[in-house]
Amino acid sequence: MMDLLIRGVELNGQRLDVGITGSRFSEIAPQISGAAKTVLDGSGMAILPTFWNTHTHAAMTLLRSAADDLELHTWLQEYIWPLEGELGEEDIYHGTRLACLEMIKSGTTGFSDMYWYFPGVARAVDSMGMRAVLSSVFIDFNDEKRAKKQREETVQLFATMGQYSNRIHFSMGPHAIYTVSEESLRWSADFAKTHDLLLHIHLSETQKEVDDCLALHGMRPVCWLDSIGFLNEKVLVAHAIHLDEEEVDILAKRGVKVAHCPVSNMKLASGNFPYMRLKERGVKIFLGTDGCASNNNLDMLEEMKMAALHAKLVHQDPTVLSAKEAFEMATQGGHAMGLKDTGRIKVGAWADGMLVDLSNHRLAPGHHLITDLVYSADRSCIDTVFCDGKILMRHGRVEGEEEIVAEARAYKKRFAGKTKSC
């Protein structure tokens, strides 16, 4: 018996039945016979793969709008880091649940996270039914005592992975070259290689980062990381804005993946993402939102549109980064994590998907669905979301969402007087 059967839903222009058994799509056909534990009427709906957010700091939902309209390093050092210093594991749990709620309601079922208190993040992801690749974040500020402690914590965290759902995966998360010592970067790379883990790092986000690296090492960031043996096909770099031709070539040669975060980059005025230079050399590019403190949301529908529009403006070419490309960048992010069974509605793939309401006014008259989703749609177009074969949202509602929002609202009072007003 199937666990879930969706009848009469549109897939690639055809009206089909879609069956799910366990955590995978088990049958797709014009008419599926047999019983199912749950049957959904897909009439007037289209089924599509859900989004994967390749770079975020989920629990920063608690810092949404706490400090805006600031330069990156001022924003981090004077506002964000002091507020983060007040957060403990239970706070991170509540912030991540709010992030998961927001992602589910806008069609995202998987994300790559870099944040503190790994157990709190993992508990939240598990409770919300999503997939995630969670980093053991590393920031030592060249302090050997701090670095030793974080290395020990990373080893201990990795040893606990068996207690979590198989929807949760472990990765290494050295924050950036300006917050992590060379020794710790080398250690992170070695640990990742030994255990076949993803390496997730911020890279070349600002011109200051490049200038400081040149002053300290005599090399630009990508060249320096390559010189210490850090870069390979298991590395995911977030931002990658300030790159020269040699650096682009190195990223391509090493098979490094890039998480492009257009909204955050525009808001912080970080610079123009070199989309065409990376694409022409075959570098794989995916989409992320960054955290809510710098975006200020986790909506991948918005991220697709902004990525496409920004690329067209930067390159002065309306044909650059098509809607189809933007949709692929938003749905195939699991592949950057090494999770090849995500991002497709096909038999054998993990049963992660969404039902889009074709009667929504934003999708009318309906010439091209993918184009509509990238340039026109908002979260009101998404009716149902499921992950691992389990329904997470039905008719736009997630179970327990009122409680999650109420818990988050308590932080307004807690942080009173410590945020930046307009």
N, C-alpha and C positions, 0 to 999 in steps of 0.2 A: 504493500500500500504506500502511495505517495504521501508525503507530509503536507505538501502545498500544491494546489493546482490552480493556475490562473487561466481562465477560459476567455477566448475571443479577444485577445489583446493584440495590438498592432506591433509587429516586429519587422523592420526593414520593408515596410510597405505592404506586408501581408497580415491577414488576420489569422492568428495561430493560438493554440493552447500551449502553455508552458508548465511542465511538471518539475517539481523539486522533491528529491528524496535525500534526507539527511542534510548535508551542507552543500550539496551540488545540484546543478541542473541535470535532471535525469532523462527528460524527454521533451522534445519540441516538435509539434506536428499540427496539421490542420485540425485534427480532432483526436484527442487522447481519451481512450476508454479506460475504465478502471476507477477504483475509489481513491479518495484522498481524505486525510484528516481535516484539512481546511480547503475550501474552494472559494476563490475570489472571482467576481465578475469583472473581466477586463474590458468590457464594451466601452468604447469611447476613450480608451486609454492606449498609450504606447509604452512599451517596456524598453528600458535603456539601462546600460551599466551605470552604477553610481560613481561618484567622484572620489579621488584619493588626494588628500591634501599633503603634499610632500615636504612641507616645512612649516611648522607652527610651534608655539609654546602655549599649549592648550589652557593651562590654568591662569594665564594672563588675562582671561576674561574678567577676573576680579579687578584688573587695573584698567579696564576699558574707560577711555576718556579721563584718566587720572592726570595725564600730562600730555598736552598736544601742542602742535605748532612750534616745535623745538628742533634744534640741530641734534643729530644722533647721539654724539658723545655727551652733550649736556643733558639730553633726555635720559640717557642711561645712568650716568654717574650722579646726577643731582636729584632725580625723582624715582626712576624705576628701581634701581638697586636698593636704595633705602627702604622703599615700600616692600620689596621682595624679602628683605631681611626680617620683616615682621610675620612672614607666613610660615606655618608649620605644615605637617603632613595632612592634617584634617582639613586645613584651608585649601590645600592643593587638591584634595579629593573633591571638595565642593566646586572649586573653580573648574576642574576638568569635567565634572558632570554637566556644568553649564555649557562648556565648550562642546561636549558631545551632543547635548540637546540642540544647540544651534547648528551643528554640522548635519545631524540627521534631518532636521527640518528643511535644510537646503540641499539635500541629496548626497551628502558625503557619508560614507560608511568606513573609510579607512584614513589614517593619517600617520605621519612621521613626526614625532614629538621630541623636543629637547627641553627638559626642565628638571627641576629639583624634586626630591621626594618621590622617587620611582614607585615605591609601593602604593602611595596614595593615588598616583596617576593610573597605575595598573588596576587598582580596585575600581576606580571610576569607569574605566573603559570596559572592564569585565561586566559591571552592573548594567551598563548601557547597551551591551550587545554588539559593540563595534569591533573593528580590527585596528591594530596600531603597532607600529615599530617604535619602541620607546628607548630613548637614549639614556645612558648613564652619563649625565652631563658632567663636564670636567672644566673647572676654572681654578687655577692655582696662583695666578699673578706672580709667577716665578718664586713662589715661597715653597721651599723644599719640604717643610713640615706639613704644609697644607697639601702638597702634591702626594706625599706618602700616604696621608689619610685617605685621600680620594682614590688612590690606586687600590688600597685595601677595601674600600667600600664598593668599588666597581667589581672586584673579584667576588666579594660576598654576594652582591646583587645577582651577578651572573649565575652563581651557584643555586639561587632560589627560583630560577625560572620554571622549574617543574611544577610549582604550586599554582601557576596561572593557566588560564585558558589557552588553547592552541591558537586563538586569535591574536594573542599578544606575543610580540617578538622583541628581541633584545638588540640594541645597537650601541656603538660607542659614540659619545657626543662631546668631543673637545670643542669648546665654544668658538674660539677664534685664535689667530696667531698672536693677537695683542693681549690675550688674557690667559694663555696657556704657554708654559715654558717649552723650549725645544725638547728637553728630556721627556716631558710628559706627552708631547706630540708623538715622539718616537715610540714611547711605551704604548700609547693608544693604538698606533698603527700595528705594532707587533702583536698586541693582544687580539686585535681584530683579525689579523692574518691567521693567527694560531687557531682561532675559534670560528673562522669563516663568517665574520660579522660585518655589517655595514658600518662605515665611518661617516658621520654626519657633522659638518662644520660650516660656520659662516666664513665667507671668503670674498675679499675685494669688494666690500660693500660701499666703502667711502674712499675718497681720494686721500684722506688723512691716513687711512690704513696702509695705502700704497707708499706714501711719502715716509711714514715711520719705518716701514719695512726696508726701504731703500737706505735710510739713514743708519739703521741698525745692522743690516746684513749685506748691503750693497747689491741686493737683488729685489725684484718685485715679488709679491706674495706667492703666486703660482710657481715661479721659478725656485723660490726658496723651499717651499714645501716639497717640490720634486727633488731638490738636492738632498733632502734628508730622508728620502724614500717613502714619503707619506702617500703619494698619489697612485691610485690603481682603479680598476673597474668596480671595486666595492666602495668607492668614495662618492658621497653625495655632497656637493657644495651648494650652499644657499647664497643667492644674490649674484655673484660673479659679474659685477658691472664694469669695474675699471680694469680692463684687460687689454694688453697690447697683442700684436700678432703672434709673437713667440709664445705667450701664455695660452692663447687659443689653441695653437698647435699642440702644446703639451697636454692640455685637457683632452683633446681629441686622441692623441697618441696613447694616453694612459687609460682611455675609456671612462673617464670621470663623468658622472651624471650631474646635471644642474637643476636646482629648484629655483625657478623664477618667481619672484613675489612682486608683481607690478604695482599693486596698490600701496603696499608699504614703502616701496622704493620711491614712488612719486610723492607720497605724503612726507617722507623724510628728505626729499630732494637729494637722494643718494646719487643719482646720475641716470644715464640712458643705457638700458640693457642692450648689449650687442647681439641681438637675435640672429640677424642674417649671417654675421661672421661665424657664430657658433654653428648654425644650421648647415652652412656651406661646407664646413669641415666634418660634419657628421656627429657633432656632440649631441647627445640625447638630452632634451629639455622637457621638464615637467613643471607643473604649477603648484604653488603653495600660497598661503595667505599671510604667513608670518603670524605673530601674536596679535591679540586684540588691543594691546596697548599701542600698536603702531599701524593698525589697519583701518578701522577698528572693528571689523567683523570677520567671520570665518566662512563667508559665502563664496563658494567656488563658481557659481553662476556669474557673479560680479567679476571675479578674477579672470574668467575667460574673456569677457568683454573688454576689460581694461588691458589685458595682454595684447589682444588683437589691435585695439585702437592705438595703444602706445607704440607698437611696432610700426604701424602704418605711418604714424606721425614722425617717428625718429628716422625712418628710412625714406620718408617722403614718397611712399609708394602704396597705393590702396590695395594692391594685390598681395602684399606681404602678410604672413600669418593669417591664413584663411580661417573661417569658422570651423571647418573640418579639422584643421591642425590644432586649433585651440581646444576643441572637444577631446581630441586624442591626448593632448598634454594634460587635461584635467582628469581623464578617466583611466589613463594607463600608468599612473604614478606608482602603483604597486610593483610594476616591473622594475622600477628603479631600486626597489627594496629587495629584488630577487624573488618576488612573489608572482610567478608567471601565470597562476590560475585566476587572476583577478582581471576585471575590466572588459569582460566579454559575456554576452548572453549566448551561450552555446553549451551543448551537452558536455558534461565533464568539468566545466568551469565551476568555481565557487559560486554559490547562489547569492550574489550580491547584486541588487538591482532596485530600480524605482519605476513606479507607474506615473506617467505624466498625463494630466487631464487635458485632452485635446479640445475640450469645450471652453477652456480658459480664454478670455478675450485677448490675452497677450500672444496667443498662438494662432489667432485668426488673421487672414483666411486659411493659412496653413500650407503655403507653397513649399517650404523646405523646413522640416522639423529641426535639424541640427542648427541651421542658421537662426531659426527662431529662438532656440535655447541659448545660443551664444549672445545674440544681439538684442533680444526682446524679453525673454522670460525672467520671472523672479520666482521666489520660493512658493508663491501661491499656485504655481503651475504643477507643483509636485504633490500628488495625492497620497502615495504609499511608498514606503522605503523598507527594504528587507536586507538583512545581512546574515550570511551563514545559514540561509534557509529560514530565518526567524523574522517575523514582521516587527519592525521597530516603530513604524509610524503608519497609521491608517487614517485616511480622510483628513490629513494635515495635523493630527494630534498624536503626541507621544505620551505614553502612560507616565504619570507622576510629574509632568512638566511644571505644574503650578508650584509644587514643593521645591523643585530645583531653583526656580526663579526667586522664590521667597527667601531661600537660604542665601542666595547671592546678594540680594538687596541689603542684607544686614551689614555688608562691608562698606556701604556709603557712610554709615554712622561711625564705623570703626576707623575709617581713614580720614574722617573730617579734619580739616585744617592742614592736611599733609599733601594735598593735591594742588595742581596748578589750575586756577580758574582762567576764563577767557579774559 
